[in-house]
Amino acid sequence: MNVLRAWGSIPVSYRVPVLVALLMVVVSAAISERVLDRLSQTQEAALDGLAETYLDGLSAAIVPAVMRGDVWEIFDALDRTTTAYRSLAPLETVVAGVDGRVLAASDPGRVATYSQLPADYVAQFGLRSVSIDSDTMAGSTRRDLVYQGQKVGAVFASFDVSHLFAERREILVTLLATNGMLAAAFALGGFLLVRRITAPLGVLESHMRSAANGMAQPIPPAGIPSRDREVASLFNGYNALVQAQRDSDRLATQLAEEERLASLGRLASGMAHEINNPLGGLFNAIGTLKAHGSAPGVRETSIALIERGLQGIRDVVAAALATYRPERSTRTFAVADLEDVRLLMTPELRRKRQRLEWSVDLGSGEVARVNGAPIRQALLNLLLNASAATPEGGGIALSAASRGGELRFEVRDEGPGLPPHVARILVASEPGPIVSAGGGLGLWMVRRTVDECGGRIAVADGPNGGTVIAMSIPIAQEERRFDAA
């Protein structure tokens, strides 16, 4: 397994040449084996032919002398045939009678005349072909001497075959050198060919890595090879993917802005009511001042009423601007952001006669160096969805706390529960594309906000029905992002 893992980590531009070289080695080994085997067969056949010729000539010359037992004539025949067949390179020739006793030998000092041939000596000679001993580099054969169908003796001959092995070694070295050069040439050619083939893939990989880092750029037309239709089709497909991603991001941004405006519209009527009520009081106070402004008590009371009314209008307007106006700087999250959310939710809650349970344990002032705008918008979206899911006269709840280096928020409603396909927008590994408003776009924006903050989100059933959406934002990580911003 480790070998396969290590092999898989090698670039393909190196793996292919190695495989080509290994394949060439296997092929060359098979070819070399067949060539050497065929050479051995050819050499042995030629040696058998020469040995047969040698034994034929010798037998014809010595049969009469063997029948007469003329040792000197047999010696003379052995000397003459050894000189005549130098190309066969005879090493030793022994002529024996029918009783197995030596009549003559080319080397009488080693094989004495009239001595009995040992059985192991006779056993090493074949009758029909030359037997080759690779250790001694000698070939041996025998021929029975027959006269009128009767065996009268035998000839035992051995030959020097070292030149055959030398020829085999020379052929083997030639094959190894040739196959080695071919393997190296094919490996180099494979390397260059694979590098040329994979060069466009390197360009595509570079653009895909840039896309993974959020900088997707299409491949320029000049970088698309027009002659290679397959690579051009691959590059054009990547460019189409980048364009589709850009269109999707543009559509998501547009829909997100539409959702922001839609949620603002949902609150507009309530906000108008919140502003109109103090305006009516302000006009009444102004009328009172006009009629009875000279009285000190009336003047102070009317001025205090005007101040409270203007303060209320300012709070409503400030909360709306903080939520829906694009911010030019990164502002930290604070308890005031939650107060803005509660203030913006008040008209919607009054319209539907709903109650809001509020539980905030964040202290006061700046809570952490976390960008407050997206978190405030996400909480407002969750509360608006909770209010829309909860029937009139029901209740929703928001709890916020800072524990374990995280900001933790929970939004609860008394609705029928989130449909599975809507819940997947919040908890799936990828939120997926959004195609239109009104189909979970607010929750999609919440999910995107949590992902950008490096947080997590969970959906569960409430203890008394409804849905509980929990959102956790890591403070430490967001502090680093805040510093970078």
Beta strands, then each sheet from edge to edge (+ up, - down):
strand 1: 90-97
strand 2: 102-105
strand 3: 131-133
strand 4: 138-147
strand 5: 150-160
strand 6: 332-334
strand 7: 355-361
strand 8: 366-371
strand 9: 395-403
strand 10: 406-412
strand 11: 456-461
strand 12: 467-474
sheet 1: 2+ 1- 5+ 4- 3+
sheet 2: 6+ 8-
sheet 3: 7+ 9+ 10- 12+ 11-
end
